[in-house]
C-alpha cells in the first residue's frame, strides 16, 4: 500500500514517517520510503527550489507554474513507486499530491473544498497528477496536524541551526502556512482522493507514538 504524509512546513512529517518505518521494519514488513520535493535528484525540484529562493525571476509568483514543477517531480518516479506497491512493499511518502492541492489553494486564497466539491485549482491538480501524469493515488493519506504558530517556531529554529535549511518563500510566509493548514484540514475532512487519518504532533509525543504503533499494527495485518 501507499501511505502519503502531509502537513505544513515544520509539522514533523519526517519524524512521523521515521517512527512508522521503524515500527513496520520491526514487524518484518518491507518498506520503501521517499520524500518530496526531491531537490537533490530531480531537475524539476531543483528549479522549484531556485524559484523559492528568488533565482527564477517571477516564476515563484505563478501558483500553477510552481505546482507543475512539483507535479513533474513526482511523475518522474510514479511508475517506480507503483512497482513497489505491486511487489508488496508499504510505500511511505513524505508529501504527495495533496501538498500541491493544499498549497495551491492557499496561494490562490481558494477554499480547498466546498459543499463536497474541490476548488478550481484543487480539481486542476487532481486532473494533472492523477490523470494526465499517472501518479498513483495513495491508499491512505495522513495529515500531521500542528498549529502554524508552533511550526513557525520550528522552521525558524531549524534555519538558525542549519545554514543549508534557510527558509524559502513558502516557509517565510506565515499567512500562507496558516491558509495551507486550513486547506489540508478541509481535504482531510472531505476524504479527498482516498481515506485520511489525522495525527496531532503538537505536543504529546507519547500519545503520538501510541497512535503510530496502532497504525503499524493495522498496516502489518492488512
PAMARKE-483033 format. One line per 2 residues: number of its first residue (from 1); their letters; for each residue x, y, z of C-alpha. Coordinates in steps of 0.2 Angstrom, whole numbers. Each point is the difference from the previous one (the first is absolute). Layout:
<kegus>
NUM = a = X Y Z ~ ...
</kegus>
This chain:
<kegus>
1 = xx = 0 0 0 ~ 5 18 -2
3 = xx = -1 12 15 ~ 2 18 -3
5 = xx = 5 12 14 ~ -6 18 -1
7 = xx = 2 16 10 ~ 7 18 0
9 = xx = 18 3 1 ~ 6 -4 18
11 = xx = -14 -12 4 ~ 12 -14 3
13 = xx = -4 -11 -15 ~ 18 -8 0
15 = xx = -1 -4 18 ~ -17 -9 -2
17 = xx = 5 -9 -16 ~ 16 -6 9
19 = xx = -10 -7 15 ~ -12 -9 -11
21 = xx = 14 -7 -11 ~ 9 -6 16
23 = xx = -16 -9 6 ~ -3 -8 -17
25 = xx = 18 -7 -2 ~ -2 -7 18
27 = xx = -14 -10 -7 ~ 10 -6 -15
29 = xx = -11 10 -12 ~ 9 6 -15
31 = xx = 1 19 -1 ~ 4 12 -14
33 = xx = 2 18 5 ~ 2 17 -10
35 = xx = -2 18 4 ~ -5 14 -11
37 = xx = 5 12 -8 ~ 15 -10 -5
39 = xx = 12 15 -1 ~ 16 -10 -1
41 = xx = -6 -12 -15 ~ -13 9 -10
43 = xx = 3 14 -12 ~ -18 6 2
45 = xx = 2 0 19 ~ 16 10 -1
47 = xx = -8 13 -11 ~ -14 2 12
49 = xx = 12 2 14 ~ 9 13 -10
51 = xx = -16 9 -2 ~ -4 -1 18
53 = xx = 16 8 4 ~ -2 15 -12
55 = xx = 11 -8 -15 ~ -13 -2 -13
57 = xx = -7 17 -3 ~ -19 1 2
59 = xx = -3 -19 -1 ~ -3 -1 18
61 = xx = -15 12 -2 ~ -9 -13 -11
63 = xx = -10 -13 11 ~ -3 -10 -15
65 = xx = 18 1 -6 ~ 7 -6 17
67 = xx = -13 -13 1 ~ 5 -7 -17
69 = xx = 18 -2 5 ~ -4 -9 16
71 = xx = -12 -11 -10 ~ 13 -5 -12
73 = xx = 12 -4 14 ~ -12 -13 6
75 = xx = -4 -6 -18 ~ 18 -5 -2
77 = xx = -1 -14 13 ~ -19 -4 -2
79 = xx = 3 -17 -9 ~ 14 -5 12
81 = xx = -11 3 15 ~ -15 -9 -8
83 = xx = 12 -15 -2 ~ 5 0 18
85 = xx = -19 0 4 ~ -3 -15 -11
87 = xx = 15 -9 7 ~ -8 1 18
89 = xx = 10 14 7 ~ -8 13 11
91 = xx = 5 16 -8 ~ 2 15 12
93 = xx = 0 17 -8 ~ 5 16 8
95 = xx = -12 12 -10 ~ -10 -5 -15
97 = xx = -13 7 -11 ~ -10 7 14
99 = xx = 14 12 4 ~ -2 8 -18
101 = xx = -19 1 3 ~ 1 8 17
103 = xx = 14 13 -4 ~ -7 4 -16
105 = xx = -17 4 7 ~ 8 10 14
107 = xx = 10 10 -12 ~ -15 4 -10
109 = xx = -11 3 16 ~ -12 -13 -6
111 = xx = -10 -12 12 ~ 8 -17 -4
113 = xx = -17 -8 1 ~ -18 7 1
115 = xx = -16 -9 1 ~ 9 -17 -4
117 = xx = 8 7 -16 ~ 18 5 -3
119 = xx = 5 18 -4 ~ 6 4 -17
121 = xx = 18 -2 3 ~ -2 -15 11
123 = xx = -10 -8 -14 ~ 14 5 -12
125 = xx = 14 -8 10 ~ -11 -16 2
127 = xx = -2 -1 -19 ~ 18 5 -4
129 = xx = 9 -13 12 ~ -12 -14 1
131 = xx = -7 0 -17 ~ 12 8 -12
133 = xx = 17 -5 8 ~ -6 -16 7
135 = xx = 6 2 18 ~ -7 -14 11
137 = xx = -14 5 12 ~ 5 -4 18
139 = xx = -9 -13 10 ~ 0 11 15
141 = xx = 5 18 3 ~ 6 6 18
143 = xx = -1 18 5 ~ 13 4 13
145 = xx = -10 14 8 ~ 9 13 10
147 = xx = -5 18 2 ~ 9 12 -11
149 = xx = 6 10 15 ~ 10 -15 6
151 = xx = 7 -4 -17 ~ 6 17 -3
153 = xx = 11 -1 15 ~ 6 -17 -6
155 = xx = 5 6 -17 ~ 8 16 7
157 = xx = 10 -11 12 ~ 5 -12 -14
159 = xx = 6 14 -11 ~ 11 8 14
161 = xx = 8 -17 4 ~ 3 -5 -18
163 = xx = 6 12 -13 ~ -5 -12 -14
165 = xx = -18 0 6 ~ -3 19 -2
167 = xx = -19 4 -2 ~ -7 1 -17
169 = xx = -14 11 -6 ~ -13 -12 5
171 = xx = 7 -3 18 ~ 3 19 3
173 = xx = -18 4 -4 ~ -10 -3 16
175 = xx = -17 5 -8 ~ 3 -13 -13
177 = xx = 4 -14 12 ~ -16 4 10
179 = xx = -10 -1 -15 ~ 8 -16 -6
181 = xx = -4 -8 17 ~ -18 5 -2
183 = xx = 0 -8 -18 ~ 8 -16 6
185 = xx = -13 -1 14 ~ -14 2 -13
187 = xx = 8 -13 -11 ~ 1 -12 14
189 = xx = -18 3 5 ~ -6 -3 -17
191 = xx = 10 -16 -2 ~ 8 8 -16
193 = xx = 7 -14 -11 ~ 0 -14 12
195 = xx = -3 -3 19 ~ 9 12 12
197 = xx = 7 -1 18 ~ 4 15 10
199 = xx = 15 -1 13 ~ 3 14 12
201 = xx = 18 3 2 ~ -1 16 10
203 = xx = 6 -6 16 ~ -4 -16 8
205 = xx = 13 -12 -7 ~ -6 -15 10
207 = xx = -18 1 -7 ~ 8 2 -18
209 = xx = 11 -15 2 ~ -15 -10 6
211 = xx = -10 4 -15 ~ 15 -4 -12
213 = xx = 1 -17 8 ~ -18 -3 -3
215 = xx = 2 6 -18 ~ 15 -12 -2
217 = xx = -10 -15 7 ~ -15 4 -12
219 = xx = 12 1 -15 ~ 9 -16 4
221 = xx = -16 -9 2 ~ -7 7 -17
</kegus>
